[in-house]
Amino acid sequence: MDKIALALVIIGALNWGLIGLFNLDLVAALFGGPNATLSRIVYTLVGLAGIWSLTLLFRDNRELRGNR
């Protein structure tokens, strides 16, 4: 689950980078605009992944490494 969340957070970060640098919302461009259902699903998944990723800040390092 952590890797999926990380991938979605990276997608979100890249999309925000494109918005900041080029005023291009790639998610909206690919899925039919910012209010299109598919775009809203992607935005929601990226947001949930960001919330999930917050848990990484509070986990024990041994747990993150798989208790090695």
Secondary structure as UniProt FT lines:
FT   HELIX           2..22
FT   HELIX           26..31
FT   TURN            34..35
FT   HELIX           37..57
FT   HELIX           61..64
FT   TURN            65..66
//
